Amino acid sequence: MNKSENIALTEAVYYILLALHQPLHGYGIMQETQKLTKGRLSLSAGTLYGALSALMEKSWIKALESEEESRKKEYIITELGKSVFKAELDRLQELVQNGIIVITQ
């Protein structure tokens, strides 16, 4: 990922990429997101599958090979996706640190 690109991820995309550090199918991503956010963020099927399509187009995630009889498609984050995720994590940490500095002065 080019460092000059400042990509701020939506919260939904952030949690999808976070969840996909392990192979998961769509419903598993929804469950993991709810678990991580203690129920605060609930992804609808439309939001999730639209985001998965967009993330696959950007090569941030990929679909895993599945057994032919299985209807559940599993996804995993790619190396490019990990780079994008790490850049967002760094950006968010900077936001928090700057906020802490300002409010504790």
DRENPA-3360 file (N, C-alpha, C; in nm, 2 decimals, always signed):
BEGIN
1 = MNKSENIA = +0.08/-0.12/+0.00/+0.00/+0.00/+0.00/+0.09/+0.12/+0.00 ~ +0.05/+0.22/-0.08/+0.13/+0.34/-0.09/+0.10/+0.43/+0.03 ~ +0.20/+0.47/+0.11/+0.18/+0.55/+0.23/+0.12/+0.68/+0.20 ~ +0.12/+0.74/+0.08/+0.06/+0.86/+0.05/-0.09/+0.85/+0.04 ~ -0.14/+0.73/+0.03/-0.28/+0.71/+0.03/-0.34/+0.71/+0.17 ~ -0.43/+0.81/+0.20/-0.49/+0.82/+0.33/-0.63/+0.76/+0.31 ~ -0.64/+0.63/+0.34/-0.77/+0.57/+0.33/-0.83/+0.55/+0.47 ~ -0.94/+0.62/+0.49/-1.01/+0.61/+0.62/-1.12/+0.50/+0.60;
9 = LTEAVYYI = -1.11/+0.39/+0.66/-1.21/+0.29/+0.65/-1.34/+0.31/+0.72 ~ -1.45/+0.27/+0.67/-1.57/+0.27/+0.75/-1.56/+0.18/+0.86 ~ -1.64/+0.19/+0.96/-1.64/+0.10/+1.07/-1.67/-0.04/+1.03 ~ -1.77/-0.05/+0.94/-1.81/-0.19/+0.89/-1.69/-0.25/+0.82 ~ -1.62/-0.18/+0.73/-1.51/-0.24/+0.66/-1.40/-0.27/+0.76 ~ -1.37/-0.19/+0.85/-1.27/-0.21/+0.95/-1.30/-0.35/+1.02 ~ -1.42/-0.37/+1.07/-1.45/-0.49/+1.14/-1.45/-0.61/+1.05 ~ -1.49/-0.60/+0.92/-1.49/-0.71/+0.83/-1.34/-0.75/+0.81;
17 = LLALHQPL = -1.26/-0.66/+0.79/-1.11/-0.69/+0.77/-1.06/-0.75/+0.90 ~ -1.09/-0.70/+1.01/-1.05/-0.76/+1.14/-1.09/-0.90/+1.15 ~ -1.22/-0.92/+1.13/-1.28/-1.06/+1.14/-1.21/-1.16/+1.05 ~ -1.17/-1.11/+0.93/-1.12/-1.20/+0.83/-0.97/-1.22/+0.84 ~ -0.91/-1.20/+0.96/-0.78/-1.24/+0.99/-0.78/-1.40/+1.01 ~ -0.90/-1.45/+1.01/-0.93/-1.59/+1.01/-1.03/-1.62/+0.91 ~ -1.03/-1.74/+0.85/-1.13/-1.77/+0.74/-1.27/-1.77/+0.81 ~ -1.36/-1.70/+0.74/-1.50/-1.70/+0.79/-1.60/-1.69/+0.67;
25 = HGYGIMQE = -1.72/-1.74/+0.69/-1.82/-1.72/+0.59/-1.90/-1.59/+0.63 ~ -2.00/-1.55/+0.55/-2.07/-1.43/+0.58/-2.13/-1.42/+0.71 ~ -2.21/-1.53/+0.75/-2.27/-1.52/+0.88/-2.17/-1.52/+1.00 ~ -2.06/-1.59/+0.98/-1.95/-1.59/+1.08/-1.90/-1.45/+1.09 ~ -1.88/-1.37/+0.99/-1.84/-1.23/+0.99/-1.93/-1.15/+1.07 ~ -2.06/-1.17/+1.05/-2.17/-1.10/+1.12/-2.16/-1.13/+1.27 ~ -2.14/-1.25/+1.30/-2.13/-1.29/+1.44/-2.01/-1.24/+1.51 ~ -1.90/-1.25/+1.44/-1.77/-1.20/+1.50/-1.77/-1.05/+1.52;
33 = TQKLTKGR = -1.83/-0.97/+1.43/-1.85/-0.83/+1.44/-1.93/-0.79/+1.56 ~ -2.04/-0.87/+1.58/-2.13/-0.84/+1.69/-2.06/-0.87/+1.82 ~ -1.98/-0.98/+1.82/-1.90/-1.02/+1.94/-1.80/-0.91/+1.98 ~ -1.72/-0.87/+1.88/-1.61/-0.77/+1.90/-1.66/-0.64/+1.95 ~ -1.78/-0.60/+1.90/-1.84/-0.47/+1.93/-1.94/-0.48/+2.05 ~ -1.95/-0.60/+2.11/-2.05/-0.62/+2.22/-2.19/-0.59/+2.17 ~ -2.22/-0.61/+2.04/-2.35/-0.59/+1.99/-2.38/-0.45/+1.94 ~ -2.28/-0.36/+1.95/-2.30/-0.22/+1.91/-2.32/-0.21/+1.76;
41 = LSLSAGTL = -2.24/-0.29/+1.68/-2.24/-0.29/+1.54/-2.30/-0.42/+1.49 ~ -2.41/-0.41/+1.42/-2.48/-0.53/+1.36/-2.48/-0.51/+1.21 ~ -2.41/-0.59/+1.14/-2.41/-0.58/+0.99/-2.53/-0.65/+0.93 ~ -2.60/-0.58/+0.84/-2.71/-0.64/+0.77/-2.64/-0.72/+0.65 ~ -2.72/-0.81/+0.60/-2.67/-0.90/+0.49/-2.64/-0.81/+0.37 ~ -2.72/-0.71/+0.34/-2.69/-0.62/+0.22/-2.56/-0.54/+0.24 ~ -2.54/-0.49/+0.36/-2.42/-0.42/+0.38/-2.30/-0.51/+0.37 ~ -2.31/-0.63/+0.44/-2.20/-0.72/+0.44/-2.16/-0.77/+0.30;
49 = YGALSALM = -2.26/-0.81/+0.22/-2.22/-0.87/+0.09/-2.18/-0.77/-0.01 ~ -2.24/-0.64/+0.00/-2.19/-0.53/-0.08/-2.04/-0.50/-0.05 ~ -2.01/-0.50/+0.08/-1.87/-0.47/+0.12/-1.78/-0.58/+0.08 ~ -1.82/-0.71/+0.09/-1.74/-0.82/+0.05/-1.71/-0.81/-0.10 ~ -1.81/-0.78/-0.18/-1.78/-0.76/-0.32/-1.68/-0.65/-0.35 ~ -1.70/-0.54/-0.28/-1.61/-0.43/-0.30/-1.46/-0.46/-0.26 ~ -1.45/-0.53/-0.14/-1.32/-0.57/-0.09/-1.25/-0.67/-0.18 ~ -1.33/-0.76/-0.24/-1.27/-0.85/-0.33/-1.22/-0.78/-0.46;
57 = EKSWIKAL = -1.30/-0.69/-0.51/-1.26/-0.61/-0.63/-1.12/-0.53/-0.60 ~ -1.11/-0.49/-0.48/-0.98/-0.42/-0.44/-0.87/-0.51/-0.40 ~ -0.90/-0.64/-0.40/-0.80/-0.75/-0.36/-0.76/-0.74/-0.22 ~ -0.84/-0.68/-0.13/-0.81/-0.68/+0.01/-0.85/-0.81/+0.08 ~ -0.95/-0.88/+0.02/-0.99/-1.01/+0.07/-1.00/-1.10/-0.05 ~ -1.01/-1.23/-0.02/-1.03/-1.33/-0.13/-1.12/-1.44/-0.08 ~ -1.19/-1.50/-0.17/-1.27/-1.62/-0.14/-1.19/-1.74/-0.14 ~ -1.21/-1.82/-0.04/-1.13/-1.95/-0.04/-1.20/-2.06/-0.12;
65 = ESEEESRK = -1.12/-2.15/-0.17/-1.18/-2.26/-0.24/-1.27/-2.34/-0.14 ~ -1.38/-2.38/-0.19/-1.48/-2.45/-0.11/-1.52/-2.58/-0.17 ~ -1.57/-2.67/-0.09/-1.62/-2.79/-0.14/-1.74/-2.76/-0.23 ~ -1.75/-2.84/-0.34/-1.86/-2.81/-0.44/-2.00/-2.81/-0.38 ~ -2.02/-2.91/-0.28/-2.16/-2.92/-0.23/-2.19/-2.81/-0.12 ~ -2.09/-2.74/-0.08/-2.10/-2.64/+0.02/-2.15/-2.51/-0.04 ~ -2.26/-2.45/+0.02/-2.31/-2.32/-0.03/-2.24/-2.20/+0.04 ~ -2.17/-2.23/+0.15/-2.11/-2.13/+0.23/-1.97/-2.10/+0.17;
73 = KEYIITEL = -1.95/-1.97/+0.13/-1.83/-1.93/+0.08/-1.75/-1.86/+0.19 ~ -1.63/-1.91/+0.21/-1.54/-1.85/+0.32/-1.45/-1.75/+0.25 ~ -1.41/-1.65/+0.33/-1.33/-1.54/+0.29/-1.21/-1.53/+0.38 ~ -1.10/-1.47/+0.34/-0.98/-1.44/+0.42/-0.92/-1.31/+0.37 ~ -0.85/-1.24/+0.46/-0.79/-1.11/+0.42/-0.66/-1.15/+0.35 ~ -0.62/-1.06/+0.25/-0.50/-1.08/+0.17/-0.39/-1.00/+0.24 ~ -0.27/-1.02/+0.18/-0.15/-0.94/+0.23/-0.18/-0.79/+0.21 ~ -0.24/-0.75/+0.09/-0.27/-0.61/+0.07/-0.38/-0.56/+0.17;
81 = GKSVFKAE = -0.47/-0.65/+0.20/-0.58/-0.61/+0.29/-0.52/-0.59/+0.43 ~ -0.42/-0.68/+0.47/-0.35/-0.66/+0.60/-0.28/-0.53/+0.60 ~ -0.22/-0.49/+0.49/-0.14/-0.36/+0.49/-0.24/-0.24/+0.50 ~ -0.35/-0.25/+0.44/-0.46/-0.15/+0.45/-0.51/-0.14/+0.59 ~ -0.53/-0.26/+0.65/-0.58/-0.26/+0.79/-0.48/-0.20/+0.89 ~ -0.36/-0.24/+0.87/-0.25/-0.19/+0.96/-0.24/-0.04/+0.95 ~ -0.25/+0.02/+0.82/-0.24/+0.16/+0.81/-0.36/+0.23/+0.88 ~ -0.48/+0.17/+0.87/-0.59/+0.22/+0.94/-0.58/+0.21/+1.09;
89 = LDRLQELV = -0.52/+0.11/+1.14/-0.50/+0.09/+1.28/-0.40/+0.20/+1.33 ~ -0.30/+0.22/+1.25/-0.20/+0.33/+1.29/-0.27/+0.47/+1.29 ~ -0.36/+0.49/+1.19/-0.43/+0.62/+1.18/-0.52/+0.64/+1.30 ~ -0.59/+0.53/+1.34/-0.68/+0.54/+1.46/-0.60/+0.56/+1.59 ~ -0.49/+0.49/+1.60/-0.40/+0.51/+1.72/-0.35/+0.65/+1.73 ~ -0.32/+0.71/+1.62/-0.28/+0.85/+1.62/-0.39/+0.95/+1.66 ~ -0.51/+0.92/+1.61/-0.63/+1.00/+1.65/-0.65/+0.99/+1.80 ~ -0.64/+0.87/+1.86/-0.66/+0.85/+2.00/-0.55/+0.92/+2.08;
97 = QNGIIVIT = -0.42/+0.90/+2.04/-0.31/+0.97/+2.11/-0.32/+1.12/+2.11 ~ -0.36/+1.17/+1.99/-0.37/+1.32/+1.99/-0.48/+1.37/+2.07 ~ -0.59/+1.29/+2.08/-0.70/+1.33/+2.17/-0.66/+1.33/+2.31 ~ -0.59/+1.22/+2.35/-0.54/+1.21/+2.49/-0.45/+1.33/+2.53 ~ -0.36/+1.36/+2.44/-0.27/+1.47/+2.46/-0.34/+1.60/+2.48 ~ -0.44/+1.63/+2.40/-0.51/+1.76/+2.41/-0.59/+1.76/+2.53 ~ -0.67/+1.66/+2.57/-0.76/+1.67/+2.68/-0.69/+1.66/+2.81 ~ -0.56/+1.61/+2.82/-0.49/+1.60/+2.94/-0.39/+1.72/+2.96;
105 = Q = -0.40/+1.82/+2.88/-0.31/+1.93/+2.90/-0.36/+2.03/+3.00;
% end
